[in-house]
Amino acid sequence: MVKCNWCSIEKINESIYALIDKDGGWFLSNTGIINMGSYTLVIDTQYNESRAKDIINIINDLGFPKVGLILNTHPHGDHAWGNHVFNVPSIMHKNANNVVEASINIGAKIYEQFFPNLDFKGSKYTLPDIIVGDEGIVLKSKDGEINVKYLGPAHTPGDLIADIDWANTVFAGDLVFNEVTPLAIDGTVLGWINALDKLEIIADNKKIVGGHGGIADKNVIKLIKEYLQNIANGTKESLSLGIYDPLAIAERIGTKPLDNWKLKERIVLNVARAIMDYQNKKPGEIVTNLPELAFKMAKFSL
């Protein structure tokens, strides 16, 4: 029997499985595996060496072919730091490649002090082998086409999804969180809302495997969009009233409709990004006051 200590192994059909992290919090993300016929496609490779090896073992236990290709939905480490373990070509959007190029010598080092409970052994960036543009790319499998589409900038400047019509499934990366509060600090709140408008059409009547949390349907898109729209509107109004502190704005807005989701304090970081949006800062522009924002996030009290 196939087992996983950190994930539930969810069967989509005979060719597709989703590995759903049991927690879904910081760095605890989901992975997709697809039997393409002559090889297995891995969608996001987890944040450390151990988890990447677990993916390989699960693929072997399922009787799938060896891994031949990786699709990284975006450049965050919890989705890409395991790439090197597989030693196969990887695909990223061109904007994600830019992030990796800028971060390749940093990797997980900066996070070890903030998350001492996590195992960052073997966590490192490797440059992608295949860079796709805004037009996306089509992958052919034994069952049909997998349409890799760019909907960003949103969660990051380089968000890709895998739209699989023949399986009525979308691997949405971190465009979708489920019961775990979304995080926009490396992207754009306003752009994310626009991306969800597009995703809502694409994902109609399909299963959605997001980057964190369980498999969902398009109703979760509506919840996330409402949450981000509340942040956008509340931030704009607060700025017009001369309120500039992300914590004060976050407590003024509240976390509806995601009040019961994990990590609701992330709203402080999301408001900080919304402020940058209204300052016409580019999506993904480096946030220089992260320690200050982390302190404010810890004080969030709603």
C-alpha positions in Angstrom: 0.0 0.0 0.0 1.3 3.5 -0.9 1.9 5.6 2.2 3.0 9.2 2.8 3.7 10.6 6.3 3.1 14.2 5.3 0.4 13.9 2.7 -2.8 12.3 1.7 -2.6 10.6 -1.7 -5.7 11.6 -3.7 -6.6 9.7 -6.9 -8.0 11.9 -9.6 -8.1 9.1 -12.2 -5.9 6.2 -13.2 -3.2 8.6 -14.6 -3.4 11.5 -12.1 -2.8 11.8 -8.4 -2.6 14.8 -6.0 -0.4 14.7 -3.0 -2.2 16.9 -0.5 -0.1 18.1 2.5 -2.0 17.4 5.7 -1.3 20.8 7.2 -1.0 23.2 4.2 0.8 25.9 6.2 4.1 27.7 5.7 6.2 25.7 3.2 3.8 22.7 3.4 2.4 22.5 -0.1 0.8 20.1 -2.6 2.2 18.1 -5.5 0.7 16.6 -8.7 1.9 13.5 -10.5 0.7 12.5 -13.9 1.5 9.4 -15.9 2.2 10.8 -19.3 2.8 7.4 -20.9 6.5 7.3 -21.4 7.3 9.3 -18.3 5.8 10.9 -15.2 5.2 14.6 -14.9 5.6 16.1 -11.5 3.8 19.4 -10.7 5.8 21.1 -8.0 8.6 19.3 -6.1 8.2 20.3 -2.4 10.6 22.3 -0.2 13.2 19.8 0.8 15.2 16.8 -0.3 13.3 14.3 1.9 9.9 15.2 0.5 11.2 15.1 -3.1 12.4 11.6 -2.5 9.0 10.6 -1.0 7.4 11.7 -4.3 9.8 9.4 -6.2 8.9 6.5 -3.9 5.2 7.2 -4.3 5.5 7.2 -8.1 7.4 3.9 -8.0 4.8 2.4 -5.7 2.0 3.4 -8.1 3.8 1.7 -10.9 4.1 4.9 -12.9 7.1 5.5 -15.3 10.1 7.4 -14.1 9.9 11.1 -13.7 10.8 12.8 -17.0 9.6 16.4 -16.5 8.8 18.9 -13.8 6.3 21.8 -14.0 6.8 24.5 -11.4 3.6 26.5 -11.0 5.6 29.4 -9.6 9.1 30.1 -8.1 8.5 29.8 -4.4 10.8 27.4 -2.7 8.1 25.2 -1.2 7.2 24.3 -4.9 10.6 24.3 -6.4 13.4 23.6 -4.0 13.2 19.8 -4.6 13.8 20.1 -8.4 17.4 19.0 -8.2 16.6 15.7 -6.6 14.8 14.5 -9.8 17.6 15.5 -12.2 15.2 16.0 -15.1 14.2 19.1 -17.1 11.9 21.6 -15.4 9.4 24.2 -16.8 8.8 27.7 -15.4 7.3 30.9 -16.6 9.8 33.5 -17.7 9.0 35.8 -14.7 9.5 32.8 -12.3 12.9 32.2 -14.0 13.9 35.8 -13.2 13.0 35.2 -9.5 15.1 32.1 -9.4 18.1 33.8 -11.0 17.9 36.5 -8.4 17.5 34.0 -5.5 19.7 31.1 -6.5 22.5 31.9 -4.1 20.1 32.5 -1.2 17.8 29.5 -1.3 16.4 28.5 2.1 19.1 30.1 4.3 17.1 33.2 5.1 14.1 31.1 6.3 15.9 28.7 8.7 15.9 31.2 11.5 12.2 31.9 11.1 11.0 28.3 10.8 13.4 26.2 13.0 10.8 23.4 13.1 11.2 22.7 9.3 13.8 20.5 7.7 15.6 22.6 5.0 18.2 19.9 4.2 18.8 19.8 0.5 16.5 22.8 -0.1 17.9 24.8 -3.0 17.1 26.5 -6.3 18.1 25.2 -9.7 17.5 27.1 -12.9 14.7 25.8 -15.1 15.5 24.1 -18.4 12.4 25.3 -20.3 11.1 28.8 -20.0 7.6 29.6 -21.2 6.1 33.0 -22.0 2.6 34.4 -21.5 1.2 32.2 -24.2 1.9 29.1 -22.1 2.7 25.6 -23.5 0.8 22.4 -24.3 2.1 19.1 -23.0 0.8 15.9 -24.7 0.1 12.8 -22.6 -1.2 9.3 -23.5 -4.7 10.5 -22.4 -4.8 14.0 -24.0 -3.4 17.5 -23.8 -2.4 19.4 -20.7 -2.7 23.1 -21.3 -0.2 25.0 -19.2 -1.5 28.6 -19.0 -0.1 31.8 -17.5 -2.7 33.8 -15.6 -0.4 36.1 -13.6 0.9 38.2 -12.2 -1.0 37.2 -9.1 0.4 35.2 -6.2 3.8 35.8 -7.8 4.9 37.4 -11.1 5.1 34.0 -12.7 2.0 31.8 -11.9 1.2 28.9 -14.2 -1.7 26.5 -14.0 -2.2 23.0 -15.6 -5.6 22.8 -17.2 -6.6 19.2 -17.9 -10.0 19.1 -19.7 -10.0 15.3 -20.1 -9.7 14.8 -16.3 -12.0 17.8 -15.4 -9.1 19.0 -13.2 -7.0 22.1 -12.8 -3.7 22.2 -10.9 -3.8 25.8 -9.9 -0.7 26.2 -7.9 -0.9 29.0 -5.3 -3.6 30.9 -7.2 -5.8 28.8 -5.0 -5.6 28.1 -1.3 -8.2 26.1 0.6 -8.8 26.6 4.3 -5.4 28.2 4.5 -5.2 32.0 4.1 -3.7 33.1 0.7 -0.5 35.1 0.6 0.2 37.9 -1.9 3.4 39.5 -0.5 5.4 38.4 -3.6 2.8 39.2 -6.1 -0.1 41.7 -6.5 -3.5 41.8 -4.9 -5.1 43.5 -7.8 -3.5 41.2 -10.3 -4.6 38.2 -8.3 -8.2 39.3 -8.5 -8.0 39.5 -12.3 -6.3 36.1 -12.5 -9.1 34.5 -10.4 -11.7 36.0 -12.8 -10.0 34.0 -15.6 -9.5 30.9 -13.5 -13.2 30.9 -12.5 -14.1 30.4 -16.1 -11.4 27.8 -16.8 -12.3 25.8 -13.7 -16.0 25.7 -14.1 -17.2 22.2 -13.1 -13.7 21.0 -12.5 -11.8 19.8 -9.5 -9.2 22.3 -8.4 -5.9 21.2 -6.8 -4.5 24.3 -5.3 -1.1 24.8 -3.8 -2.2 24.5 -0.2 -5.2 22.8 1.3 -7.5 20.1 0.1 -9.0 19.6 -3.4 -11.8 22.2 -4.0 -14.2 23.5 -6.6 -14.8 26.9 -8.1 -16.6 28.0 -4.9 -13.3 28.4 -3.3 -12.3 30.8 -6.0 -15.2 33.0 -5.1 -14.2 33.1 -1.5 -10.6 34.0 -2.2 -11.7 36.7 -4.7 -14.0 38.2 -2.1 -11.3 38.2 0.5 -8.8 39.9 -1.8 -11.4 42.4 -3.1 -12.2 43.4 0.5 -8.5 43.9 1.1 -8.2 46.0 -2.1 -11.2 48.2 -1.3 -10.4 48.5 2.4 -6.8 49.5 1.7 -7.8 52.0 -0.9 -10.3 53.6 1.5 -7.8 53.6 4.4 -5.1 55.3 2.4 -7.6 58.0 1.4 -8.3 58.6 5.1 -4.6 58.9 5.8 -4.2 55.4 7.4 -0.9 53.8 6.2 -0.1 51.2 8.8 -0.7 47.7 7.4 -1.7 46.3 10.8 -4.2 49.1 11.5 -5.6 48.7 8.0 -5.8 44.9 8.4 -7.7 45.1 11.7 -10.0 47.7 10.1 -10.8 45.4 7.2 -11.1 42.0 8.9 -10.6 38.6 7.3 -14.1 37.9 5.9 -15.1 35.6 4.3 -12.0 33.5 5.5 -12.4 34.1 9.2 -12.1 30.4 10.0 -9.1 29.7 7.7 -5.6 29.0 9.1 -3.0 31.8 9.3 -5.4 34.6 9.1 -2.7 37.0 10.3 -1.3 36.9 6.8 -3.7 39.6 6.0 -1.1 42.1 7.3 1.3 41.0 4.5 -1.5 41.1 2.0 -2.4 44.6 3.0 1.2 45.6 2.7 1.2 44.3 -0.9 -2.1 46.1 -1.7 -0.5 49.4 -0.5 2.4 48.7 -2.9 -0.2 48.0 -5.7 -1.7 51.5 -5.1 1.8 52.9 -5.1 2.3 51.4 -8.6 5.1 49.1 -7.5 5.7 46.2 -9.8 4.3 42.8 -8.9 7.0 40.9 -7.0 9.1 43.9 -6.2 11.2 43.1 -3.1 9.6 44.0 0.2 12.4 45.6 2.3 10.6 45.8 5.7 9.7 42.1 6.1 11.0 41.8 9.7 8.8 44.8 10.7 5.8 43.3 8.9 6.4 39.9 10.5 6.3 41.7 13.9 3.0 43.4 13.0 1.6 40.1 11.7 2.3 38.5 15.1 0.3 41.3 16.7 -2.7 40.9 14.5 -5.6 40.3 16.9 -8.8 39.7 15.0 
